């Protein structure tokens, strides 16, 4: 049981770091095609981005991490801290979306729109979020 949990954490981290590392191969600045499409997207957003904003993030070659959490979930709040620290550390490669609600979920959206859902029952720690694969 413990070996399976460790293997699941390891595989999840490899997927997370692969997506973030892949995004590092593309331009890291949000470049808008014209002034009418200009949108200011912060590194950490405490709301759900609309489809245009998500599109701009992905077109700029950044990874979008979508974190949905409930405020009464202690593990979710701990995961939030890990993700915020991760975003601050590797902000040139990603945008973090933090959405409070009744649903718990963690998704990583790659540049091509590929979605990876991370098992939220696995507890992330600061050590887990080190991007050795970047």
Secondary structure, 3 states (H helix, E strand, C coil): CHHHHHHHHHHHHHHHHHHHHHHCCCCCCCCCCCHHHCCCCCCEECCCCCHHHHHHHHHCCCEEEEEEECCCCHHHHHHHHHHHHHHHHCCCCEEEEEEECCCCEEEEECCCCCEEEECCCCCCCCCCCCCCCC
